[in-house]
Amino acid sequence: MSKRDYYEILGVSKTAGDAELKSAFRKLAMQCHPDRHPGDLEAEAKFKELNEAYQILSDGQKRAAYDRFGHQAFENGGGGGGQPDFSDFMSDIFDSFFGDARGRGGPRAANGRERGADLRYNLEIGLEEAFAGKNASIRVPTSVSCEACTGTGAKPGSKSRPCPTCGGHGRVRANQGFFSIERTCPTCNGRGEIIDDPCKVCSGAGRVTRERTLSVNIPAGVEDGTRIRLAGEGEAGLRGGPAGDLYIFLSIKPHAIFQRDGADLFCRVPIGLTSAALGGEIEVPTLTGEQARVKIPEGTQTGKQFRLKGKGMSVLRSRETGDLYIQVVVETPQKLTPRQRELLQEFERESSGATHPESAGFFGRVKDFLGGLGAA
């Protein structure tokens, strides 16, 4: 006999609120309460039906489940009005998205052949290599497919057999309330097969650890922290599963001459006192190995910057290049000979504010400042 609709039992609509549900239940419960009808089996059954309906509809979660699935939501859930157990269902969802819930990591195919893990390799290169690009050769210790068993995990000459529990599917299905739940087979751990005679070289894993030599193409213009992905060059999968990827993270060594800022380069060049005062030309290096000439105007001061257009870094995946900025530093002479000292002293005696305008201006402001403090 099919159950009556809970809303019909209480005599309310599906939009009834908690207060209306409670009022309807109290009114009907008083009418059919067993204490008022001793020995009346029909009244007792009606009271039980009424109580069950109220217990479901007065609980928000249970009511939502009932509105969606009807009485089926609580079949086999225990105690007529108990909730179905969602824990196994949620565990299965996590298995599907994140691999085995027991933490073996990595997606698992239906046949249990797990994808290999991704690997990381840190590679340091010079600024010149980042500018021009290069083909680098690296040695990577990783897991590769076992040659003895060709990645199957079974001893050469033997074969695996289908798992008797799951029939080779790697998954088993069970009914849980109104859900049909599928989970990893506990016998074969999702592989779908049983290896009775495992390979002695890889112990049934289908892979062994080896060191491989790989060639990496580093494009011109890469920056510090650039990541290069080599698809399928990571760890081999278990029992013939697909390999993971290899990620190469680049770091660029500090340069003895240049400092980099994006596509631009900066270089601090010391020049002599006479060159700064009289002007002239200097030669500066570039990353191409060529020398570039920079004209120094008369009276150049420390910090003066000169731009060499197109002499900077290559721009990644582009034909453009940045600029090279030369910043001069006027070097004060040291270890003077008596004659050099004499000449500088003579120069100092003949100097004026015109030859040292910045000094004259600064000390003039200092004099005004101190004079102002005295007057105050």
Sequence and secondary structure as in RCSB ss.txt:
>XXXX:A:sequence
MSKRDYYEILGVSKTAGDAELKSAFRKLAMQCHPDRHPGDLEAEAKFKELNEAYQILSDGQKRAAYDRFGHQAFE
NGGGGGGQPDFSDFMSDIFDSFFGDARGRGGPRAANGRERGADLRYNLEIGLEEAFAGKNASIRVPTSVSCEACT
GTGAKPGSKSRPCPTCGGHGRVRANQGFFSIERTCPTCNGRGEIIDDPCKVCSGAGRVTRERTLSVNIPAGVEDG
TRIRLAGEGEAGLRGGPAGDLYIFLSIKPHAIFQRDGADLFCRVPIGLTSAALGGEIEVPTLTGEQARVKIPEGT
QTGKQFRLKGKGMSVLRSRETGDLYIQVVVETPQKLTPRQRELLQEFERESSGATHPESAGFFGRVKDFLGGLGA
A
>XXXX:A:secstr
     HHHHHT  TT  HHHHHHHHHHHHHHH TTTSTT HHHHHHHHHHHHHHHHHTSHHHHHHHHHHGGGGGT
TSSTTT     HHHHHHHHHHHHS TTTT S B TTS B    EEEEEEE HHHHHH EEEEEEEEEEEE TTTT
TS B TT   EE TTTTTSSEEEEEETTEEEEEE TTTTT SEE SSB TTTTTSSEEEEEEEEEEEE TT  TT
 EEEETT S   GGG     EEEEEEE   SS EEETTEEEEEEEE HHHHHH EEEEEE TTS EEEEEE TT 
 TT EEEETT S B TTSS B  EEEEEEE    S  HHHHHHHHHHHHH  TTT HHHHHHHHHHHHHHHHHHH
 
